[in-house]
């Protein structure tokens, strides 16, 4: 069962996945009152079906669903819709739960009870960054890795590496400052937003995902490559090394 989305005059289509009727109605009314087009699903299966039926810009996802874990919904939709903005809404508060949500593909995490004002502010921040038109920039070549900033593509030996949106943004910031120490504060401001409200674990989880995908690309290639190393600068941030070393 779902509540149909509003007409297309609204700016962004939001898929709300929430089994609590009170919270669902609150989200639906609040979003519609701020020019979003919400569609409300009460189950994970319903959300997967709805996401396949129509395009959405945002997913607001409860984790405690009656038919399946919301993390499975996040993983499924992140794999199918890499540009979908996923915001987890949950009563789970432990650090391990935050990390699990972000590692499943969420871009943001709000703990219940949450303020509708804060939720709307976070949506504006994320969507504002997505809407900014990027200027044409020359690809950055780092050994055998090519980071095409304008096309938002990353390739190793000509084979594209499927990075998530935030993973690519993180790599792009480091690539544009290759050889420089980039602080955590700078990365959070440029990859997420200068007014970011969420946990800083978001950066660590995204960095771990980026490193994992680069490693998998090397392993899939089956031969030695020159891959730039991302060095962790404890207490400060990260640095993408200027001279990559050969990797077997």
PyMOL commands that set and color helices and strands:
alter all, ss='L'
color gray80, all
select helices_A, chain A and resi 21-32+44-53+70-80+95-103+116-131+165-176+184-192+201-221
alter helices_A, ss='H'
color red, helices_A
select strands_A, chain A and resi 2-3+12-17+36-41+58-62+85-90+108-111+140-142+145-148+153-156+159-160+181-183+225-227+230-233+237-240+245-247
alter strands_A, ss='S'
color yellow, strands_A
deselect
rebuild
show_as cartoon
